[in-house]
Amino acid sequence: IQVCSAVDCDVIFFPPRWPDVPKRKRKNSQCSVKSMSALSVSVPGYIPSYLEKDEPCVVCGDKATGYHYRCITCEGCKGFFRRTIQKNLHPSYSCKYESCCIIDKITRNQCQLCRFKKCISVGMAMDLVLDDSKRVAKRRLIEENREKRKREEMVKTLNMRPEPDTAEWELITMVTEAHRHTNAQGSSWKQKRKFMPDDIGQGPMMPTSDGDKVDLEAFSEFTKIMTPAITRVVDFAKKLPMFSELPCEDQIILLKGCCMEIMSLRAAVRYDPESETLTLNGEMAVKREQLKNGGLGVVSDAIFDLGKSLAQFNLDDSEVALMQAVLLMSSDRSGLTSVEKIEQCQEAYLLAFEHYINYRKHNIPHFWPKLLMKVTDLRMIGACHASRFLHMKVECPNELFPPLFLEVFEDQEV
């Protein structure tokens, strides 16, 4: 910086000399200033792709980070220019050296006036600086656009997921029909159901060895309802060709393993939040305490909780049917001989199930994995019921158990 201290001498002041800035070609001639500004988001370490390597700031020569207010500048000069305009500071700026300062990376903080004049001279636009309210509105708009793009990408991804092919549609149709033909009352269950009288499940209790209590009248009612329900599960399985091709011994093991799970699913999808009841076998609506006191104990809570959570899934007949088929073809049941074949059957059902879920396009995020978790919940309900049955077999009179009930649930793995 050259300073003239003479008072009386003739002094010639030369205009400020800014460093020559090499002209550059834009990689994308169609890119507007507005779009460039949007691209140069202030992310630490982020350099937009439209900048040349180590491109300098046109104000101070430091490393540029993008287009800011119509010029390629560094973060420091961008922030300085924005603060100056937003707070209207430039009228108060002054220079000790008659506005002759050379602005570079080292001297840029020594003279605000010369730095600001340099910003203007290289073309930085004052009208592009937003006040606080406009800046907040812009950020909100950017965030909304980002969320919109995320949603569009999600929809695009969903649309790209495979849907059932011809063979899978045939399988889905067959399983759905098997379910409809063996599902009591079908879609008219709400109109045809009867509510279990309030006094059943609330009468005298028989104490058990673990401190639990059982209403024998309610227990008797439930076992009567479950007999035709078991028959319907067996009929459902027999209508599936994959099941019928298995050895009889494996069929029996699979049925004994999945029977309570499928009956629980059929009851859970008939949960009514208004009356807070489950409808068993499509005919008898029961409350949580009635089912609990009727012998199921904590298993009752698990089935009711499942019903509540499944209500938001809005499953159709095909989805319920495919879930039943997946439960039926569980190759981890103890004693099976055709394990590999059963695994292949379950995989075929699972793949058709997943593709059908893609076809349905549910609005719930991560619908498929969440639904698979319900299959796990049903397996847990089956295991809990097996343990509960052994307990009830000891505590309750043998004549209360129907023959089919005993045939299915005795000798189950706990």
C-alpha positions as CSV (number, residue, x, y, z in Angstrom):
1,I,0.0,0.0,0.0
2,Q,1.5,3.3,-1.1
3,V,0.7,6.4,1.0
4,C,1.5,10.0,0.0
5,S,2.3,12.1,3.1
6,A,3.1,15.3,1.3
7,V,0.8,18.1,2.0
8,D,1.7,20.7,-0.7
9,C,2.9,18.4,-3.5
10,D,0.9,17.5,-6.5
11,V,-0.2,14.0,-6.0
12,I,-1.7,11.8,-8.7
13,F,-4.1,9.1,-7.5
14,F,-4.4,6.1,-9.7
15,P,-7.7,4.1,-9.6
16,P,-7.6,0.8,-7.8
17,R,-6.1,-2.0,-9.7
18,W,-7.9,-5.3,-9.2
19,P,-6.1,-8.5,-10.1
20,D,-7.0,-9.8,-13.6
21,V,-9.6,-12.5,-13.4
22,P,-9.4,-15.0,-16.2
23,K,-12.5,-15.4,-18.2
24,R,-14.1,-18.8,-18.0
25,K,-16.6,-20.8,-20.0
26,R,-19.6,-22.2,-18.3
27,K,-19.9,-26.0,-18.7
28,N,-23.7,-25.7,-19.1
29,S,-24.7,-22.7,-21.1
30,Q,-28.3,-23.2,-20.2
31,C,-27.7,-22.9,-16.5
32,S,-29.3,-19.7,-15.1
33,V,-28.0,-17.6,-12.3
34,K,-30.9,-18.7,-10.2
35,S,-30.2,-22.4,-10.7
36,M,-26.5,-21.8,-10.0
37,S,-27.4,-20.1,-6.8
38,A,-29.5,-23.0,-5.8
39,L,-26.6,-25.4,-6.5
40,S,-24.1,-23.6,-4.3
41,V,-25.6,-24.7,-1.0
42,S,-23.3,-23.9,1.9
43,V,-22.2,-27.4,2.8
44,P,-18.7,-27.7,4.5
45,G,-16.2,-29.0,1.9
46,Y,-18.8,-29.1,-0.9
47,I,-17.6,-27.7,-4.3
48,P,-20.2,-27.5,-7.1
49,S,-19.4,-29.5,-10.2
50,Y,-19.7,-26.5,-12.4
51,L,-16.5,-24.9,-10.9
52,E,-13.1,-25.5,-12.4
53,K,-10.5,-27.0,-10.1
54,D,-9.2,-24.5,-7.6
55,E,-11.1,-21.7,-9.3
56,P,-10.4,-18.3,-7.5
57,C,-12.8,-15.9,-5.9
58,V,-13.3,-12.9,-8.2
59,V,-13.1,-10.6,-5.2
60,C,-10.1,-11.8,-3.1
61,G,-8.6,-14.6,-5.1
62,D,-9.2,-17.2,-2.4
63,K,-10.7,-20.6,-3.4
64,A,-14.2,-20.1,-4.7
65,T,-17.1,-22.3,-3.5
66,G,-19.8,-21.4,-6.0
67,Y,-22.0,-18.7,-7.6
68,H,-23.0,-16.2,-4.9
69,Y,-25.1,-13.1,-5.8
70,R,-24.2,-13.6,-9.5
71,C,-20.4,-14.0,-9.1
72,I,-18.0,-16.8,-8.3
73,T,-16.8,-16.1,-4.8
74,C,-15.4,-17.7,-1.7
75,E,-17.5,-18.2,1.5
76,G,-15.8,-15.2,3.2
77,C,-16.7,-12.7,0.5
78,K,-20.2,-14.1,0.1
79,G,-20.8,-13.6,3.9
80,F,-19.2,-10.2,3.9
81,F,-21.4,-9.0,1.0
82,R,-24.6,-10.5,2.5
83,R,-24.0,-8.9,6.0
84,T,-23.2,-5.5,4.4
85,I,-26.4,-5.4,2.5
86,Q,-28.7,-6.9,5.1
87,K,-27.5,-4.6,7.9
88,N,-27.0,-1.6,5.5
89,L,-23.4,-1.2,6.7
90,H,-21.8,0.2,3.5
91,P,-22.7,3.9,4.2
92,S,-20.6,3.7,7.3
93,Y,-17.6,2.1,5.6
94,S,-14.5,4.3,5.1
95,C,-10.9,3.9,3.7
96,K,-7.8,5.5,5.2
97,Y,-6.0,5.4,1.8
98,E,-8.4,7.1,-0.6
99,S,-10.0,3.9,-1.7
100,C,-6.8,2.6,-3.3
101,C,-6.5,-0.7,-1.4
102,I,-5.7,-3.9,-3.3
103,I,-8.0,-6.6,-2.0
104,D,-6.6,-10.1,-1.8
105,K,-6.8,-13.1,0.5
106,I,-4.5,-11.5,3.0
107,T,-5.7,-7.9,2.9
108,R,-9.5,-8.4,2.5
109,N,-10.3,-7.8,6.2
110,Q,-8.3,-4.6,6.4
111,C,-10.5,-2.3,4.4
112,Q,-14.3,-2.9,4.3
113,L,-15.0,-0.1,1.9
114,C,-12.5,-1.3,-0.8
115,R,-13.7,-4.8,-0.3
116,F,-17.3,-3.8,-0.8
117,K,-16.4,-1.7,-3.9
118,K,-14.6,-4.6,-5.3
119,C,-17.7,-6.8,-4.8
120,I,-19.8,-4.3,-6.7
121,S,-17.2,-3.8,-9.4
122,V,-17.0,-7.5,-10.2
123,G,-20.7,-7.7,-10.5
124,M,-22.2,-8.9,-7.2
125,A,-25.9,-8.0,-7.2
126,M,-27.3,-6.2,-4.1
127,D,-30.8,-7.0,-5.2
128,L,-30.2,-10.8,-4.8
129,V,-29.5,-10.5,-1.1
130,L,-32.5,-11.5,0.9
131,D,-33.7,-10.1,4.2
132,D,-34.3,-12.4,7.2
133,S,-38.0,-13.1,6.3
134,K,-37.2,-13.8,2.7
135,R,-34.3,-16.0,3.6
136,V,-36.4,-18.1,6.0
137,A,-39.1,-18.4,3.3
138,K,-36.4,-19.5,0.8
139,R,-35.0,-22.1,3.2
140,R,-38.6,-23.4,3.8
141,L,-39.2,-23.7,0.1
142,I,-35.9,-25.5,-0.4
143,E,-36.8,-27.9,2.4
144,E,-40.3,-28.5,0.9
145,N,-38.8,-29.1,-2.5
146,R,-36.3,-31.6,-1.0
147,E,-39.1,-33.5,0.8
148,K,-41.2,-33.4,-2.4
149,R,-38.2,-35.0,-4.3
150,K,-37.9,-37.6,-1.6
151,R,-41.6,-38.5,-2.0
152,E,-41.3,-38.6,-5.7
153,E,-38.2,-40.9,-5.5
154,M,-40.1,-43.2,-3.0
155,V,-43.1,-43.4,-5.4
156,K,-40.7,-44.1,-8.3
157,T,-39.0,-46.8,-6.3
158,L,-42.3,-48.3,-5.4
159,N,-43.4,-48.3,-9.0
160,M,-40.2,-50.1,-10.0
161,R,-40.7,-53.0,-7.5
162,P,-41.8,-56.2,-9.2
163,E,-45.4,-57.2,-9.2
164,P,-46.8,-60.7,-9.6
165,D,-46.2,-62.5,-12.9
166,T,-48.8,-64.8,-14.5
167,A,-47.8,-67.9,-12.5
168,E,-47.9,-65.9,-9.2
169,W,-51.3,-64.5,-10.0
170,E,-52.6,-68.0,-10.4
171,L,-51.1,-69.0,-7.1
172,I,-52.5,-65.9,-5.4
173,T,-56.0,-66.6,-6.9
174,M,-55.9,-70.2,-5.7
175,V,-54.9,-69.4,-2.2
176,T,-57.4,-66.6,-1.9
177,E,-60.3,-68.9,-3.0
178,A,-59.1,-71.5,-0.5
179,H,-59.3,-68.9,2.2
180,R,-62.7,-67.6,1.2
181,H,-64.3,-71.0,1.0
182,T,-63.1,-71.9,4.5
183,N,-63.5,-68.5,6.2
184,A,-66.8,-68.5,8.2
185,Q,-69.3,-65.7,7.3
186,G,-66.8,-64.0,4.9
187,S,-67.0,-60.3,4.6
188,S,-70.5,-60.2,6.3
189,W,-69.1,-61.3,9.7
190,K,-70.1,-58.0,11.4
191,Q,-73.7,-58.4,10.5
192,K,-73.9,-62.1,11.4
193,R,-71.8,-62.1,14.6
194,K,-73.4,-62.6,18.1
195,F,-71.9,-61.1,21.2
196,M,-71.0,-63.5,24.0
197,P,-73.2,-62.6,27.0
198,D,-71.4,-60.4,29.5
199,D,-71.9,-62.9,32.4
200,I,-69.8,-65.6,30.6
201,G,-66.2,-65.1,31.5
202,Q,-67.3,-63.2,34.7
203,G,-68.7,-66.1,36.7
204,P,-67.1,-68.3,39.4
205,M,-63.5,-69.0,38.7
206,M,-61.6,-72.2,39.2
207,P,-58.1,-71.4,40.7
208,T,-55.1,-73.0,39.1
209,S,-51.7,-74.0,40.4
210,D,-50.0,-70.9,39.0
211,G,-52.4,-68.5,40.7
212,D,-54.4,-68.0,37.5
213,K,-58.1,-68.5,37.4
214,V,-60.3,-70.0,34.7
215,D,-64.1,-69.6,34.1
216,L,-65.1,-73.2,33.1
217,E,-68.3,-72.1,31.4
218,A,-66.3,-69.7,29.2
219,F,-63.7,-72.4,28.6
220,S,-66.4,-74.8,27.5
221,E,-67.9,-72.2,25.1
222,F,-64.5,-71.5,23.5
223,T,-63.6,-75.1,22.9
224,K,-66.9,-75.6,21.2
225,I,-66.3,-72.7,18.9
226,M,-62.7,-73.8,18.1
227,T,-63.7,-77.3,16.9
228,P,-65.3,-76.0,13.6
229,A,-62.6,-73.4,13.4
230,I,-59.9,-76.1,13.4
231,T,-61.9,-78.0,10.7
232,R,-61.8,-74.9,8.5
233,V,-58.1,-74.6,8.8
234,V,-57.6,-78.2,7.8
235,D,-59.9,-77.6,4.8
236,F,-57.9,-74.5,3.8
237,A,-54.7,-76.5,3.8
238,K,-56.2,-79.4,1.8
239,K,-57.2,-76.9,-1.0
240,L,-53.5,-76.0,-1.6
241,P,-51.9,-78.4,-4.1
242,M,-48.4,-77.9,-2.6
243,F,-49.7,-79.1,0.7
244,S,-51.6,-82.1,-0.7
245,E,-48.4,-83.3,-2.4
246,L,-46.6,-83.7,0.9
247,P,-46.4,-87.0,2.9
248,C,-49.3,-87.5,5.3
249,E,-47.0,-87.4,8.3
250,D,-45.6,-84.0,7.3
251,Q,-49.2,-82.7,6.6
252,I,-50.2,-83.6,10.2
253,I,-47.1,-81.9,11.7
254,L,-47.7,-78.7,9.7
255,L,-51.3,-78.6,10.6
256,K,-50.7,-79.1,14.3
257,G,-48.0,-76.5,14.2
258,C,-50.0,-73.7,12.4
259,C,-53.6,-74.3,13.5
260,M,-53.6,-71.9,16.5
261,E,-51.6,-69.4,14.5
262,I,-54.0,-69.3,11.6
263,M,-57.1,-69.2,13.9
264,S,-55.5,-66.3,15.8
265,L,-54.9,-64.5,12.5
266,R,-58.5,-65.0,11.4
267,A,-59.7,-63.7,14.7
268,A,-57.3,-60.8,14.8
269,V,-58.4,-59.4,11.4
270,R,-61.9,-59.4,12.8
271,Y,-61.0,-57.0,15.6
272,D,-63.7,-54.3,16.1
273,P,-62.3,-51.2,17.8
274,E,-65.8,-49.9,18.5
275,S,-66.9,-52.8,20.6
276,E,-63.3,-53.9,21.5
277,T,-64.1,-57.4,20.5
278,L,-62.6,-60.2,18.4
279,T,-65.0,-62.4,16.4
280,L,-64.1,-66.1,16.8
281,N,-64.9,-68.4,13.9
282,G,-66.9,-65.6,12.3
283,E,-69.8,-66.0,14.7
284,M,-69.0,-65.1,18.4
285,A,-67.7,-61.7,19.4
286,V,-65.8,-61.8,22.7
287,K,-64.1,-59.3,24.9
288,R,-60.5,-59.4,26.0
289,E,-61.3,-60.5,29.6
290,Q,-63.8,-63.1,28.5
291,L,-61.1,-64.8,26.3
292,K,-58.5,-64.4,29.0
293,N,-60.7,-65.9,31.7
294,G,-61.9,-68.6,29.3
295,G,-58.5,-70.3,29.5
296,L,-56.2,-68.4,27.2
297,G,-54.7,-66.1,29.8
298,V,-51.9,-64.0,28.4
299,V,-52.4,-65.5,24.9
300,S,-55.7,-63.5,24.9
301,D,-53.7,-60.2,25.3
302,A,-51.4,-61.2,22.4
303,I,-54.2,-61.9,20.0
304,F,-56.1,-58.7,20.9
305,D,-52.9,-56.6,20.6
306,L,-52.3,-58.2,17.2
307,G,-55.8,-57.3,16.2
308,K,-55.3,-53.7,17.1
309,S,-52.1,-53.4,15.2
310,L,-53.4,-55.2,12.1
311,A,-56.4,-52.8,11.9
312,Q,-54.1,-50.1,10.4
313,F,-52.8,-52.5,7.7
314,N,-56.2,-52.9,6.0
315,L,-55.4,-56.4,4.7
316,D,-57.5,-57.8,2.0
317,D,-58.5,-61.5,1.6
318,S,-55.5,-62.3,-0.6
319,E,-53.0,-60.9,1.9
320,V,-54.7,-62.8,4.8
321,A,-54.7,-66.0,2.7
322,L,-51.0,-65.7,1.7
323,M,-50.0,-65.0,5.3
324,Q,-51.9,-68.2,6.3
325,A,-50.1,-70.2,3.5
326,V,-46.7,-68.8,4.8
327,L,-47.6,-69.9,8.4
328,L,-48.7,-73.4,7.1
329,M,-45.5,-74.1,5.2
330,S,-43.1,-73.5,8.0
331,S,-40.2,-75.9,7.5
332,D,-38.8,-75.5,11.0
333,R,-41.6,-77.6,12.6
334,S,-40.1,-80.5,14.6
335,G,-40.2,-84.0,12.9
336,L,-40.7,-83.0,9.3
337,T,-39.1,-85.2,6.6
338,S,-39.7,-83.1,3.4
339,V,-37.9,-80.0,4.8
340,E,-36.4,-78.8,1.5
341,K,-39.7,-79.2,-0.4
342,I,-41.6,-77.3,2.3
343,E,-39.0,-74.5,2.2
344,Q,-39.4,-74.2,-1.5
345,C,-43.2,-74.0,-1.1
346,Q,-42.9,-71.3,1.5
347,E,-40.5,-69.3,-0.6
348,A,-43.0,-69.5,-3.5
349,Y,-45.7,-68.1,-1.3
350,L,-43.4,-65.4,0.2
351,L,-42.3,-64.2,-3.2
352,A,-45.9,-64.1,-4.5
353,F,-46.9,-62.3,-1.3
354,E,-44.2,-59.7,-1.6
355,H,-45.0,-59.0,-5.2
356,Y,-48.7,-58.7,-4.3
357,I,-47.8,-56.2,-1.6
358,N,-46.0,-54.2,-4.3
359,Y,-49.1,-54.4,-6.5
360,R,-51.3,-53.1,-3.7
361,K,-49.1,-50.1,-3.0
362,H,-50.0,-49.5,0.6
363,N,-49.2,-46.0,2.0
364,I,-47.6,-47.4,5.2
365,P,-43.8,-47.0,5.1
366,H,-41.8,-50.3,5.1
367,F,-45.1,-52.2,4.9
368,W,-43.6,-55.5,3.8
369,P,-41.1,-55.9,6.7
370,K,-43.7,-54.7,9.2
371,L,-46.1,-57.4,7.9
372,L,-43.5,-60.1,8.2
373,M,-43.0,-59.1,11.8
374,K,-46.7,-60.0,12.3
375,V,-45.9,-63.5,11.0
376,T,-43.3,-63.7,13.8
377,D,-45.9,-62.5,16.3
378,L,-48.3,-65.2,15.2
379,R,-45.5,-67.8,15.6
380,M,-45.0,-66.6,19.2
381,I,-48.8,-66.8,19.9
382,G,-48.7,-70.4,18.7
383,A,-45.8,-71.3,21.0
384,C,-47.5,-69.5,24.0
385,H,-50.7,-71.4,23.3
386,A,-48.9,-74.8,23.2
387,S,-47.5,-74.0,26.7
388,R,-50.9,-72.8,27.9
389,F,-52.6,-75.9,26.6
390,L,-50.4,-78.2,28.6
391,H,-51.2,-76.2,31.7
392,M,-54.9,-76.3,31.0
393,K,-54.8,-80.0,30.3
394,V,-53.6,-80.6,33.9
395,E,-56.0,-78.1,35.5
396,C,-59.3,-78.7,33.6
397,P,-61.5,-81.8,33.5
398,N,-60.7,-84.0,30.5
399,E,-64.3,-84.1,29.3
400,L,-64.2,-80.3,28.6
401,F,-61.8,-80.9,25.7
402,P,-63.4,-82.0,22.4
403,P,-61.7,-84.9,20.6
404,L,-60.5,-82.8,17.6
405,F,-59.2,-80.1,20.0
406,L,-57.1,-82.8,21.8
407,E,-55.9,-84.4,18.5
408,V,-54.5,-81.1,17.2
409,F,-53.0,-79.6,20.3
410,E,-51.7,-82.6,22.2
411,D,-48.0,-83.6,21.8
412,Q,-47.1,-80.1,20.4
413,E,-43.5,-78.9,20.7
414,V,-43.3,-76.2,23.4
